Amino acid sequence: MEFNENTKLADILAAYPWLPEAAAKLDKRLEIINSPLVKMFIRRATLADASKRSGYPVSEIIRQLQKLIDEHNA
């Protein structure tokens, strides 16, 4: 899967259902991904939205996602 600022978070999680748990291990603040309220937000959200809310640049989010995926597939 190729990531860009318009990639929907729901599409990422559908392709990589293990990702929320792995992300939470990387940063405790990401444990919120598993909350019901956030799951509702994720359905419509893009990586650009995640960038705005988190304060991380989209490029950094993509880099971290790719790192987690590469480590998982190794």
N, CA, C, O and CB atoms as a CASP TS submission, in Angstrom:
PFRMAT TS
TARGET T0000
AUTHOR 0000-0000-0000
METHOD Language model
MODEL 1
PARENT N/A
ATOM      1  N   MET     1       0.857  -1.177   0.000  1.00  0.00           N
ATOM      2  CA  MET     1       0.000   0.000   0.000  1.00  0.00           C
ATOM      3  C   MET     1       0.896   1.231   0.000  1.00  0.00           C
ATOM      4  O   MET     1       1.876   1.308   0.741  1.00  0.00           O
ATOM      5  CB  MET     1      -0.971   0.003   1.229  1.00  0.00           C
ATOM      6  N   GLU     2       0.544   2.179  -0.835  1.00  0.00           N
ATOM      7  CA  GLU     2       1.302   3.422  -0.886  1.00  0.00           C
ATOM      8  C   GLU     2       0.573   4.470  -0.058  1.00  0.00           C
ATOM      9  O   GLU     2      -0.641   4.636  -0.176  1.00  0.00           O
ATOM     10  CB  GLU     2       1.495   3.905  -2.354  1.00  0.00           C
ATOM     11  N   PHE     3       1.324   5.173   0.778  1.00  0.00           N
ATOM     12  CA  PHE     3       0.749   6.173   1.665  1.00  0.00           C
ATOM     13  C   PHE     3       0.992   7.580   1.133  1.00  0.00           C
ATOM     14  O   PHE     3       2.052   7.882   0.586  1.00  0.00           O
ATOM     15  CB  PHE     3       1.328   6.033   3.069  1.00  0.00           C
ATOM     16  N   ASN     4      -0.014   8.430   1.305  1.00  0.00           N
ATOM     17  CA  ASN     4       0.136   9.863   1.040  1.00  0.00           C
ATOM     18  C   ASN     4      -0.826  10.599   1.967  1.00  0.00           C
ATOM     19  O   ASN     4      -1.527   9.970   2.760  1.00  0.00           O
ATOM     20  CB  ASN     4      -0.148  10.212  -0.479  1.00  0.00           C
ATOM     21  N   GLU     5      -0.861  11.908   1.873  1.00  0.00           N
ATOM     22  CA  GLU     5      -1.678  12.694   2.810  1.00  0.00           C
ATOM     23  C   GLU     5      -3.170  12.396   2.703  1.00  0.00           C
ATOM     24  O   GLU     5      -3.919  12.660   3.643  1.00  0.00           O
ATOM     25  CB  GLU     5      -1.448  14.168   2.576  1.00  0.00           C
ATOM     26  N   ASN     6      -3.609  11.853   1.576  1.00  0.00           N
ATOM     27  CA  ASN     6      -5.027  11.561   1.376  1.00  0.00           C
ATOM     28  C   ASN     6      -5.414  10.129   1.711  1.00  0.00           C
ATOM     29  O   ASN     6      -6.581   9.759   1.587  1.00  0.00           O
ATOM     30  CB  ASN     6      -5.400  11.847  -0.036  1.00  0.00           C
ATOM     31  N   THR     7      -4.448   9.319   2.134  1.00  0.00           N
ATOM     32  CA  THR     7      -4.738   7.933   2.489  1.00  0.00           C
ATOM     33  C   THR     7      -5.643   7.904   3.714  1.00  0.00           C
ATOM     34  O   THR     7      -5.349   8.538   4.728  1.00  0.00           O
ATOM     35  CB  THR     7      -3.430   7.141   2.753  1.00  0.00           C
ATOM     36  N   LYS     8      -6.734   7.172   3.616  1.00  0.00           N
ATOM     37  CA  LYS     8      -7.680   7.072   4.736  1.00  0.00           C
ATOM     38  C   LYS     8      -7.141   6.125   5.799  1.00  0.00           C
ATOM     39  O   LYS     8      -6.607   5.059   5.491  1.00  0.00           O
ATOM     40  CB  LYS     8      -9.064   6.589   4.243  1.00  0.00           C
ATOM     41  N   LEU     9      -7.288   6.531   7.047  1.00  0.00           N
ATOM     42  CA  LEU     9      -6.833   5.705   8.162  1.00  0.00           C
ATOM     43  C   LEU     9      -7.577   4.372   8.182  1.00  0.00           C
ATOM     44  O   LEU     9      -6.992   3.344   8.519  1.00  0.00           O
ATOM     45  CB  LEU     9      -7.029   6.446   9.497  1.00  0.00           C
ATOM     46  N   ALA    10      -8.850   4.380   7.826  1.00  0.00           N
ATOM     47  CA  ALA    10      -9.632   3.145   7.795  1.00  0.00           C
ATOM     48  C   ALA    10      -9.048   2.153   6.790  1.00  0.00           C
ATOM     49  O   ALA    10      -9.046   0.948   7.042  1.00  0.00           O
ATOM     50  CB  ALA    10     -11.098   3.449   7.449  1.00  0.00           C
ATOM     51  N   ASP    11      -8.554   2.648   5.655  1.00  0.00           N
ATOM     52  CA  ASP    11      -7.945   1.776   4.652  1.00  0.00           C
ATOM     53  C   ASP    11      -6.650   1.168   5.177  1.00  0.00           C
ATOM     54  O   ASP    11      -6.358  -0.002   4.928  1.00  0.00           O
ATOM     55  CB  ASP    11      -7.677   2.554   3.356  1.00  0.00           C
ATOM     56  N   ILE    12      -5.877   1.970   5.904  1.00  0.00           N
ATOM     57  CA  ILE    12      -4.633   1.471   6.488  1.00  0.00           C
ATOM     58  C   ILE    12      -4.930   0.382   7.499  1.00  0.00           C
ATOM     59  O   ILE    12      -4.292  -0.671   7.495  1.00  0.00           O
ATOM     60  CB  ILE    12      -3.842   2.611   7.149  1.00  0.00           C
ATOM     61  N   LEU    13      -5.897   0.634   8.362  1.00  0.00           N
ATOM     62  CA  LEU    13      -6.229  -0.347   9.399  1.00  0.00           C
ATOM     63  C   LEU    13      -6.871  -1.607   8.816  1.00  0.00           C
ATOM     64  O   LEU    13      -6.729  -2.692   9.380  1.00  0.00           O
ATOM     65  CB  LEU    13      -7.166   0.279  10.427  1.00  0.00           C
ATOM     66  N   ALA    14      -7.574  -1.471   7.695  1.00  0.00           N
ATOM     67  CA  ALA    14      -8.141  -2.658   7.045  1.00  0.00           C
ATOM     68  C   ALA    14      -7.023  -3.520   6.453  1.00  0.00           C
ATOM     69  O   ALA    14      -7.097  -4.749   6.486  1.00  0.00           O
ATOM     70  CB  ALA    14      -9.150  -2.246   5.937  1.00  0.00           C
ATOM     71  N   ALA    15      -6.004  -2.880   5.921  1.00  0.00           N
ATOM     72  CA  ALA    15      -4.887  -3.615   5.328  1.00  0.00           C
ATOM     73  C   ALA    15      -3.933  -4.169   6.380  1.00  0.00           C
ATOM     74  O   ALA    15      -3.312  -5.213   6.181  1.00  0.00           O
ATOM     75  CB  ALA    15      -4.126  -2.719   4.376  1.00  0.00           C
ATOM     76  N   TYR    16      -3.823  -3.457   7.504  1.00  0.00           N
ATOM     77  CA  TYR    16      -2.881  -3.831   8.565  1.00  0.00           C
ATOM     78  C   TYR    16      -3.600  -3.820   9.917  1.00  0.00           C
ATOM     79  O   TYR    16      -3.374  -2.915  10.720  1.00  0.00           O
ATOM     80  CB  TYR    16      -1.655  -2.864   8.588  1.00  0.00           C
ATOM     81  N   PRO    17      -4.458  -4.803  10.181  1.00  0.00           N
ATOM     82  CA  PRO    17      -5.259  -4.785  11.413  1.00  0.00           C
ATOM     83  C   PRO    17      -4.439  -4.873  12.697  1.00  0.00           C
ATOM     84  O   PRO    17      -4.945  -4.530  13.766  1.00  0.00           O
ATOM     85  CB  PRO    17      -6.233  -5.917  11.386  1.00  0.00           C
ATOM     86  N   TRP    18      -3.216  -5.313  12.622  1.00  0.00           N
ATOM     87  CA  TRP    18      -2.320  -5.404  13.779  1.00  0.00           C
ATOM     88  C   TRP    18      -1.672  -4.063  14.115  1.00  0.00           C
ATOM     89  O   TRP    18      -1.063  -3.926  15.176  1.00  0.00           O
ATOM     90  CB  TRP    18      -1.241  -6.444  13.522  1.00  0.00           C
ATOM     91  N   LEU    19      -1.789  -3.083  13.239  1.00  0.00           N
ATOM     92  CA  LEU    19      -1.078  -1.812  13.378  1.00  0.00           C
ATOM     93  C   LEU    19      -1.402  -1.018  14.648  1.00  0.00           C
ATOM     94  O   LEU    19      -0.473  -0.475  15.246  1.00  0.00           O
ATOM     95  CB  LEU    19      -1.375  -0.966  12.201  1.00  0.00           C
ATOM     96  N   PRO    20      -2.660  -0.915  15.100  1.00  0.00           N
ATOM     97  CA  PRO    20      -2.910  -0.140  16.317  1.00  0.00           C
ATOM     98  C   PRO    20      -2.139  -0.655  17.530  1.00  0.00           C
ATOM     99  O   PRO    20      -1.609   0.130  18.317  1.00  0.00           O
ATOM    100  CB  PRO    20      -4.382  -0.145  16.625  1.00  0.00           C
ATOM    101  N   GLU    21      -2.080  -1.965  17.673  1.00  0.00           N
ATOM    102  CA  GLU    21      -1.350  -2.535  18.810  1.00  0.00           C
ATOM    103  C   GLU    21       0.147  -2.235  18.696  1.00  0.00           C
ATOM    104  O   GLU    21       0.789  -1.884  19.686  1.00  0.00           O
ATOM    105  CB  GLU    21      -1.585  -4.062  18.892  1.00  0.00           C
ATOM    106  N   ALA    22       0.697  -2.373  17.495  1.00  0.00           N
ATOM    107  CA  ALA    22       2.115  -2.095  17.290  1.00  0.00           C
ATOM    108  C   ALA    22       2.418  -0.616  17.512  1.00  0.00           C
ATOM    109  O   ALA    22       3.449  -0.275  18.092  1.00  0.00           O
ATOM    110  CB  ALA    22       2.545  -2.517  15.881  1.00  0.00           C
ATOM    111  N   ALA    23       1.529   0.260  17.054  1.00  0.00           N
ATOM    112  CA  ALA    23       1.728   1.696  17.234  1.00  0.00           C
ATOM    113  C   ALA    23       1.669   2.075  18.707  1.00  0.00           C
ATOM    114  O   ALA    23       2.432   2.929  19.159  1.00  0.00           O
ATOM    115  CB  ALA    23       0.681   2.484  16.447  1.00  0.00           C
ATOM    116  N   ALA    24       0.771   1.449  19.457  1.00  0.00           N
ATOM    117  CA  ALA    24       0.649   1.736  20.886  1.00  0.00           C
ATOM    118  C   ALA    24       1.911   1.331  21.639  1.00  0.00           C
ATOM    119  O   ALA    24       2.283   1.970  22.622  1.00  0.00           O
ATOM    120  CB  ALA    24      -0.567   1.014  21.474  1.00  0.00           C
ATOM    121  N   LYS    25       2.565   0.273  21.180  1.00  0.00           N
ATOM    122  CA  LYS    25       3.826  -0.137  21.805  1.00  0.00           C
ATOM    123  C   LYS    25       4.923   0.874  21.518  1.00  0.00           C
ATOM    124  O   LYS    25       5.832   1.065  22.326  1.00  0.00           O
ATOM    125  CB  LYS    25       4.249  -1.527  21.311  1.00  0.00           C
ATOM    126  N   LEU    26       4.832   1.516  20.367  1.00  0.00           N
ATOM    127  CA  LEU    26       5.821   2.514  19.968  1.00  0.00           C
ATOM    128  C   LEU    26       5.672   3.795  20.785  1.00  0.00           C
ATOM    129  O   LEU    26       6.660   4.410  21.187  1.00  0.00           O
ATOM    130  CB  LEU    26       5.691   2.824  18.477  1.00  0.00           C
ATOM    131  N   ASP    27       4.430   4.182  21.019  1.00  0.00           N
ATOM    132  CA  ASP    27       4.153   5.421  21.747  1.00  0.00           C
ATOM    133  C   ASP    27       2.856   5.234  22.531  1.00  0.00           C
ATOM    134  O   ASP    27       1.801   5.016  21.937  1.00  0.00           O
ATOM    135  CB  ASP    27       4.051   6.651  20.769  1.00  0.00           C
ATOM    136  N   LYS    28       2.925   5.315  23.845  1.00  0.00           N
ATOM    137  CA  LYS    28       1.765   5.080  24.714  1.00  0.00           C
ATOM    138  C   LYS    28       0.585   5.991  24.373  1.00  0.00           C
ATOM    139  O   LYS    28      -0.568   5.620  24.593  1.00  0.00           O
ATOM    140  CB  LYS    28       2.160   5.281  26.170  1.00  0.00           C
ATOM    141  N   ARG    29       0.867   7.176  23.839  1.00  0.00           N
ATOM    142  CA  ARG    29      -0.220   8.099  23.483  1.00  0.00           C
ATOM    143  C   ARG    29      -1.108   7.525  22.387  1.00  0.00           C
ATOM    144  O   ARG    29      -2.251   7.953  22.224  1.00  0.00           O
ATOM    145  CB  ARG    29       0.351   9.443  23.032  1.00  0.00           C
ATOM    146  N   LEU    30      -0.592   6.566  21.642  1.00  0.00           N
ATOM    147  CA  LEU    30      -1.349   5.984  20.541  1.00  0.00           C
ATOM    148  C   LEU    30      -2.300   4.877  20.981  1.00  0.00           C
ATOM    149  O   LEU    30      -3.020   4.318  20.153  1.00  0.00           O
ATOM    150  CB  LEU    30      -0.406   5.448  19.511  1.00  0.00           C
ATOM    151  N   GLU    31      -2.311   4.555  22.269  1.00  0.00           N
ATOM    152  CA  GLU    31      -3.268   3.567  22.774  1.00  0.00           C
ATOM    153  C   GLU    31      -4.701   4.036  22.557  1.00  0.00           C
ATOM    154  O   GLU    31      -5.626   3.224  22.537  1.00  0.00           O
ATOM    155  CB  GLU    31      -3.024   3.295  24.264  1.00  0.00           C
ATOM    156  N   ILE    32      -4.884   5.323  22.398  1.00  0.00           N
ATOM    157  CA  ILE    32      -6.216   5.895  22.196  1.00  0.00           C
ATOM    158  C   ILE    32      -6.856   5.402  20.900  1.00  0.00           C
ATOM    159  O   ILE    32      -8.074   5.480  20.745  1.00  0.00           O
ATOM    160  CB  ILE    32      -6.136   7.417  22.185  1.00  0.00           C
ATOM    161  N   ILE    33      -6.052   4.898  19.974  1.00  0.00           N
ATOM    162  CA  ILE    33      -6.570   4.399  18.697  1.00  0.00           C
ATOM    163  C   ILE    33      -7.652   3.349  18.910  1.00  0.00           C
ATOM    164  O   ILE    33      -8.561   3.215  18.090  1.00  0.00           O
ATOM    165  CB  ILE    33      -5.435   3.813  17.856  1.00  0.00           C
ATOM    166  N   ASN    34      -7.559   2.614  19.993  1.00  0.00           N
ATOM    167  CA  ASN    34      -8.514   1.536  20.245  1.00  0.00           C
ATOM    168  C   ASN    34      -9.804   1.994  20.917  1.00  0.00           C
ATOM    169  O   ASN    34     -10.676   1.165  21.177  1.00  0.00           O
ATOM    170  CB  ASN    34      -7.870   0.492  21.088  1.00  0.00           C
ATOM    171  N   SER    35      -9.951   3.270  21.202  1.00  0.00           N
ATOM    172  CA  SER    35     -11.171   3.739  21.854  1.00  0.00           C
ATOM    173  C   SER    35     -12.310   3.842  20.830  1.00  0.00           C
ATOM    174  O   SER    35     -12.060   4.137  19.662  1.00  0.00           O
ATOM    175  CB  SER    35     -10.928   5.111  22.540  1.00  0.00           C
ATOM    176  N   PRO    36     -13.544   3.604  21.251  1.00  0.00           N
ATOM    177  CA  PRO    36     -14.689   3.657  20.330  1.00  0.00           C
ATOM    178  C   PRO    36     -14.857   5.018  19.650  1.00  0.00           C
ATOM    179  O   PRO    36     -15.212   5.082  18.473  1.00  0.00           O
ATOM    180  CB  PRO    36     -15.959   3.315  21.077  1.00  0.00           C
ATOM    181  N   LEU    37     -14.608   6.091  20.375  1.00  0.00           N
ATOM    182  CA  LEU    37     -14.758   7.429  19.790  1.00  0.00           C
ATOM    183  C   LEU    37     -13.748   7.648  18.668  1.00  0.00           C
ATOM    184  O   LEU    37     -14.090   8.173  17.608  1.00  0.00           O
ATOM    185  CB  LEU    37     -14.590   8.513  20.872  1.00  0.00           C
ATOM    186  N   VAL    38     -12.529   7.252  18.903  1.00  0.00           N
ATOM    187  CA  VAL    38     -11.492   7.423  17.883  1.00  0.00           C
ATOM    188  C   VAL    38     -11.778   6.525  16.683  1.00  0.00           C
ATOM    189  O   VAL    38     -11.524   6.921  15.546  1.00  0.00           O
ATOM    190  CB  VAL    38     -10.095   7.111  18.466  1.00  0.00           C
ATOM    191  N   LYS    39     -12.294   5.343  16.915  1.00  0.00           N
ATOM    192  CA  LYS    39     -12.627   4.452  15.805  1.00  0.00           C
ATOM    193  C   LYS    39     -13.668   5.086  14.888  1.00  0.00           C
ATOM    194  O   LYS    39     -13.637   4.870  13.676  1.00  0.00           O
ATOM    195  CB  LYS    39     -13.139   3.107  16.335  1.00  0.00           C
ATOM    196  N   MET    40     -14.586   5.863  15.450  1.00  0.00           N
ATOM    197  CA  MET    40     -15.574   6.575  14.633  1.00  0.00           C
ATOM    198  C   MET    40     -14.893   7.651  13.797  1.00  0.00           C
ATOM    199  O   MET    40     -15.233   7.838  12.629  1.00  0.00           O
ATOM    200  CB  MET    40     -16.669   7.203  15.523  1.00  0.00           C
ATOM    201  N   PHE    41     -13.944   8.352  14.381  1.00  0.00           N
ATOM    202  CA  PHE    41     -13.207   9.403  13.678  1.00  0.00           C
ATOM    203  C   PHE    41     -12.360   8.812  12.556  1.00  0.00           C
ATOM    204  O   PHE    41     -12.256   9.391  11.475  1.00  0.00           O
ATOM    205  CB  PHE    41     -12.316  10.186  14.657  1.00  0.00           C
ATOM    206  N   ILE    42     -11.761   7.660  12.822  1.00  0.00           N
ATOM    207  CA  ILE    42     -10.833   7.039  11.874  1.00  0.00           C
ATOM    208  C   ILE    42     -11.521   6.691  10.559  1.00  0.00           C
ATOM    209  O   ILE    42     -10.881   6.714   9.508  1.00  0.00           O
ATOM    210  CB  ILE    42     -10.217   5.785  12.483  1.00  0.00           C
ATOM    211  N   ARG    43     -12.793   6.374  10.598  1.00  0.00           N
ATOM    212  CA  ARG    43     -13.508   5.988   9.374  1.00  0.00           C
ATOM    213  C   ARG    43     -13.407   7.042   8.278  1.00  0.00           C
ATOM    214  O   ARG    43     -13.339   6.707   7.095  1.00  0.00           O
ATOM    215  CB  ARG    43     -14.966   5.728   9.688  1.00  0.00           C
ATOM    216  N   ARG    44     -13.396   8.308   8.666  1.00  0.00           N
ATOM    217  CA  ARG    44     -13.368   9.391   7.680  1.00  0.00           C
ATOM    218  C   ARG    44     -12.022  10.087   7.585  1.00  0.00           C
ATOM    219  O   ARG    44     -11.784  10.843   6.643  1.00  0.00           O
ATOM    220  CB  ARG    44     -14.419  10.401   8.009  1.00  0.00           C
ATOM    221  N   ALA    45     -11.149   9.848   8.534  1.00  0.00           N
ATOM    222  CA  ALA    45      -9.899  10.596   8.636  1.00  0.00           C
ATOM    223  C   ALA    45      -8.842  10.132   7.632  1.00  0.00           C
ATOM    224  O   ALA    45      -8.800   8.973   7.219  1.00  0.00           O
ATOM    225  CB  ALA    45      -9.349  10.477  10.036  1.00  0.00           C
ATOM    226  N   THR    46      -8.007  11.076   7.266  1.00  0.00           N
ATOM    227  CA  THR    46      -6.869  10.805   6.384  1.00  0.00           C
ATOM    228  C   THR    46      -5.577  11.015   7.165  1.00  0.00           C
ATOM    229  O   THR    46      -5.598  11.449   8.316  1.00  0.00           O
ATOM    230  CB  THR    46      -6.905  11.718   5.118  1.00  0.00           C
ATOM    231  N   LEU    47      -4.465  10.704   6.530  1.00  0.00           N
ATOM    232  CA  LEU    47      -3.176  10.962   7.177  1.00  0.00           C
ATOM    233  C   LEU    47      -2.969  12.459   7.393  1.00  0.00           C
ATOM    234  O   LEU    47      -2.311  12.854   8.355  1.00  0.00           O
ATOM    235  CB  LEU    47      -2.024  10.383   6.334  1.00  0.00           C
ATOM    236  N   ALA    48      -3.514  13.290   6.521  1.00  0.00           N
ATOM    237  CA  ALA    48      -3.420  14.741   6.717  1.00  0.00           C
ATOM    238  C   ALA    48      -4.165  15.159   7.987  1.00  0.00           C
ATOM    239  O   ALA    48      -3.690  16.016   8.733  1.00  0.00           O
ATOM    240  CB  ALA    48      -3.988  15.494   5.489  1.00  0.00           C
ATOM    241  N   ASP    49      -5.324  14.561   8.230  1.00  0.00           N
ATOM    242  CA  ASP    49      -6.077  14.847   9.455  1.00  0.00           C
ATOM    243  C   ASP    49      -5.287  14.410  10.685  1.00  0.00           C
ATOM    244  O   ASP    49      -5.221  15.126  11.684  1.00  0.00           O
ATOM    245  CB  ASP    49      -7.450  14.141   9.426  1.00  0.00           C
ATOM    246  N   ALA    50      -4.690  13.227  10.596  1.00  0.00           N
ATOM    247  CA  ALA    50      -3.890  12.719  11.717  1.00  0.00           C
ATOM    248  C   ALA    50      -2.707  13.634  11.984  1.00  0.00           C
ATOM    249  O   ALA    50      -2.327  13.849  13.135  1.00  0.00           O
ATOM    250  CB  ALA    50      -3.399  11.288  11.432  1.00  0.00           C
ATOM    251  N   SER    51      -2.134  14.165  10.934  1.00  0.00           N
ATOM    252  CA  SER    51      -1.005  15.086  11.077  1.00  0.00           C
ATOM    253  C   SER    51      -1.422  16.360  11.810  1.00  0.00           C
ATOM    254  O   SER    51      -0.726  16.829  12.710  1.00  0.00           O
ATOM    255  CB  SER    51      -0.427  15.437   9.699  1.00  0.00           C
ATOM    256  N   LYS    52      -2.556  16.904  11.415  1.00  0.00           N
ATOM    257  CA  LYS    52      -3.049  18.130  12.053  1.00  0.00           C
ATOM    258  C   LYS    52      -3.333  17.911  13.536  1.00  0.00           C
ATOM    259  O   LYS    52      -3.008  18.759  14.367  1.00  0.00           O
ATOM    260  CB  LYS    52      -4.316  18.625  11.348  1.00  0.00           C
ATOM    261  N   ARG    53      -3.929  16.791  13.860  1.00  0.00           N
ATOM    262  CA  ARG    53      -4.304  16.510  15.257  1.00  0.00           C
ATOM    263  C   ARG    53      -3.108  16.135  16.121  1.00  0.00           C
ATOM    264  O   ARG    53      -3.080  16.435  17.314  1.00  0.00           O
ATOM    265  CB  ARG    53      -5.327  15.391  15.306  1.00  0.00           C
ATOM    266  N   SER    54      -2.121  15.479  15.519  1.00  0.00           N
ATOM    267  CA  SER    54      -0.987  15.007  16.311  1.00  0.00           C
ATOM    268  C   SER    54       0.162  15.998  16.380  1.00  0.00           C
ATOM    269  O   SER    54       0.956  15.972  17.320  1.00  0.00           O
ATOM    270  CB  SER    54      -0.489  13.718  15.752  1.00  0.00           C
ATOM    271  N   GLY    55       0.251  16.865  15.393  1.00  0.00           N
ATOM    272  CA  GLY    55       1.376  17.790  15.339  1.00  0.00           C
ATOM    273  C   GLY    55       2.594  17.204  14.641  1.00  0.00           C
ATOM    274  O   GLY    55       3.617  17.875  14.505  1.00  0.00           O
ATOM    275  N   TYR    56       2.487  15.942  14.195  1.00  0.00           N
ATOM    276  CA  TYR    56       3.572  15.311  13.442  1.00  0.00           C
ATOM    277  C   TYR    56       3.372  15.593  11.958  1.00  0.00           C
ATOM    278  O   TYR    56       2.238  15.552  11.480  1.00  0.00           O
ATOM    279  CB  TYR    56       3.627  13.774  13.712  1.00  0.00           C
ATOM    280  N   PRO    57       4.437  15.879  11.218  1.00  0.00           N
ATOM    281  CA  PRO    57       4.299  16.053   9.764  1.00  0.00           C
ATOM    282  C   PRO    57       3.832  14.744   9.110  1.00  0.00           C
ATOM    283  O   PRO    57       4.143  13.656   9.595  1.00  0.00           O
ATOM    284  CB  PRO    57       5.648  16.516   9.139  1.00  0.00           C
ATOM    285  N   VAL    58       3.100  14.859   8.028  1.00  0.00           N
ATOM    286  CA  VAL    58       2.618  13.677   7.311  1.00  0.00           C
ATOM    287  C   VAL    58       3.790  12.788   6.935  1.00  0.00           C
ATOM    288  O   VAL    58       3.694  11.564   7.032  1.00  0.00           O
ATOM    289  CB  VAL    58       1.822  14.083   6.051  1.00  0.00           C
ATOM    290  N   SER    59       4.887  13.383   6.510  1.00  0.00           N
ATOM    291  CA  SER    59       6.051  12.587   6.104  1.00  0.00           C
ATOM    292  C   SER    59       6.581  11.739   7.250  1.00  0.00           C
ATOM    293  O   SER    59       7.036  10.617   7.027  1.00  0.00           O
ATOM    294  CB  SER    59       7.157  13.495   5.582  1.00  0.00           C
ATOM    295  N   GLU    60       6.529  12.258   8.478  1.00  0.00           N
ATOM    296  CA  GLU    60       6.991  11.510   9.642  1.00  0.00           C
ATOM    297  C   GLU    60       6.022  10.378   9.978  1.00  0.00           C
ATOM    298  O   GLU    60       6.449   9.283  10.343  1.00  0.00           O
ATOM    299  CB  GLU    60       7.156  12.443  10.847  1.00  0.00           C
ATOM    300  N   ILE    61       4.735  10.636   9.858  1.00  0.00           N
ATOM    301  CA  ILE    61       3.744   9.585  10.100  1.00  0.00           C
ATOM    302  C   ILE    61       3.935   8.460   9.094  1.00  0.00           C
ATOM    303  O   ILE    61       3.910   7.286   9.462  1.00  0.00           O
ATOM    304  CB  ILE    61       2.303  10.152  10.015  1.00  0.00           C
ATOM    305  N   ILE    62       4.124   8.807   7.837  1.00  0.00           N
ATOM    306  CA  ILE    62       4.333   7.803   6.798  1.00  0.00           C
ATOM    307  C   ILE    62       5.613   7.020   7.070  1.00  0.00           C
ATOM    308  O   ILE    62       5.637   5.799   6.917  1.00  0.00           O
ATOM    309  CB  ILE    62       4.394   8.465   5.407  1.00  0.00           C
ATOM    310  N   ARG    63       6.662   7.704   7.467  1.00  0.00           N
ATOM    311  CA  ARG    63       7.931   7.035   7.763  1.00  0.00           C
ATOM    312  C   ARG    63       7.757   6.029   8.897  1.00  0.00           C
ATOM    313  O   ARG    63       8.259   4.908   8.818  1.00  0.00           O
ATOM    314  CB  ARG    63       9.016   8.067   8.129  1.00  0.00           C
ATOM    315  N   GLN    64       7.048   6.427   9.949  1.00  0.00           N
ATOM    316  CA  GLN    64       6.821   5.537  11.092  1.00  0.00           C
ATOM    317  C   GLN    64       5.929   4.352  10.722  1.00  0.00           C
ATOM    318  O   GLN    64       6.173   3.226  11.154  1.00  0.00           O
ATOM    319  CB  GLN    64       6.192   6.315  12.246  1.00  0.00           C
ATOM    320  N   LEU    65       4.901   4.612   9.926  1.00  0.00           N
ATOM    321  CA  LEU    65       4.033   3.526   9.469  1.00  0.00           C
ATOM    322  C   LEU    65       4.829   2.504   8.665  1.00  0.00           C
ATOM    323  O   LEU    65       4.715   1.297   8.876  1.00  0.00           O
ATOM    324  CB  LEU    65       2.872   4.081   8.624  1.00  0.00           C
ATOM    325  N   GLN    66       5.635   3.016   7.740  1.00  0.00           N
ATOM    326  CA  GLN    66       6.418   2.119   6.901  1.00  0.00           C
ATOM    327  C   GLN    66       7.418   1.327   7.730  1.00  0.00           C
ATOM    328  O   GLN    66       7.669   0.153   7.457  1.00  0.00           O
ATOM    329  CB  GLN    66       7.143   2.905   5.816  1.00  0.00           C
ATOM    330  N   LYS    67       7.988   1.970   8.741  1.00  0.00           N
ATOM    331  CA  LYS    67       8.931   1.280   9.629  1.00  0.00           C
ATOM    332  C   LYS    67       8.231   0.134  10.364  1.00  0.00           C
ATOM    333  O   LYS    67       8.759  -0.977  10.427  1.00  0.00           O
ATOM    334  CB  LYS    67       9.548   2.273  10.648  1.00  0.00           C
ATOM    335  N   LEU    68       7.050   0.400  10.918  1.00  0.00           N
ATOM    336  CA  LEU    68       6.294  -0.642  11.616  1.00  0.00           C
ATOM    337  C   LEU    68       5.933  -1.799  10.682  1.00  0.00           C
ATOM    338  O   LEU    68       6.039  -2.966  11.059  1.00  0.00           O
ATOM    339  CB  LEU    68       5.023  -0.050  12.228  1.00  0.00           C
ATOM    340  N   ILE    69       5.513  -1.472   9.482  1.00  0.00           N
ATOM    341  CA  ILE    69       5.133  -2.497   8.515  1.00  0.00           C
ATOM    342  C   ILE    69       6.353  -3.329   8.116  1.00  0.00           C
ATOM    343  O   ILE    69       6.275  -4.556   8.050  1.00  0.00           O
ATOM    344  CB  ILE    69       4.487  -1.853   7.270  1.00  0.00           C
ATOM    345  N   ASP    70       7.467  -2.668   7.852  1.00  0.00           N
ATOM    346  CA  ASP    70       8.685  -3.389   7.495  1.00  0.00           C
ATOM    347  C   ASP    70       9.137  -4.313   8.618  1.00  0.00           C
ATOM    348  O   ASP    70       9.522  -5.455   8.363  1.00  0.00           O
ATOM    349  CB  ASP    70       9.796  -2.408   7.151  1.00  0.00           C
ATOM    350  N   GLU    71       9.094  -3.832   9.853  1.00  0.00           N
ATOM    351  CA  GLU    71       9.493  -4.651  10.992  1.00  0.00           C
ATOM    352  C   GLU    71       8.547  -5.849  11.153  1.00  0.00           C
ATOM    353  O   GLU    71       8.989  -6.953  11.469  1.00  0.00           O
ATOM    354  CB  GLU    71       9.514  -3.804  12.281  1.00  0.00           C
ATOM    355  N   HIS    72       7.272  -5.631  10.940  1.00  0.00           N
ATOM    356  CA  HIS    72       6.285  -6.700  11.064  1.00  0.00           C
ATOM    357  C   HIS    72       6.495  -7.777  10.003  1.00  0.00           C
ATOM    358  O   HIS    72       6.321  -8.967  10.266  1.00  0.00           O
ATOM    359  CB  HIS    72       4.872  -6.129  10.958  1.00  0.00           C
ATOM    360  N   ASN    73       6.867  -7.346   8.814  1.00  0.00           N
ATOM    361  CA  ASN    73       7.029  -8.281   7.696  1.00  0.00           C
ATOM    362  C   ASN    73       8.396  -8.961   7.685  1.00  0.00           C
ATOM    363  O   ASN    73       8.619  -9.899   6.919  1.00  0.00           O
ATOM    364  CB  ASN    73       6.819  -7.555   6.386  1.00  0.00           C
ATOM    365  N   ALA    74       9.301  -8.494   8.523  1.00  0.00           N
ATOM    366  CA  ALA    74      10.660  -9.072   8.532  1.00  0.00           C
ATOM    367  C   ALA    74      10.695 -10.453   9.140  1.00  0.00           C
ATOM    368  O   ALA    74      11.759 -11.067   9.219  1.00  0.00           O
ATOM    369  CB  ALA    74      11.610  -8.173   9.290  1.00  0.00           C
TER
END
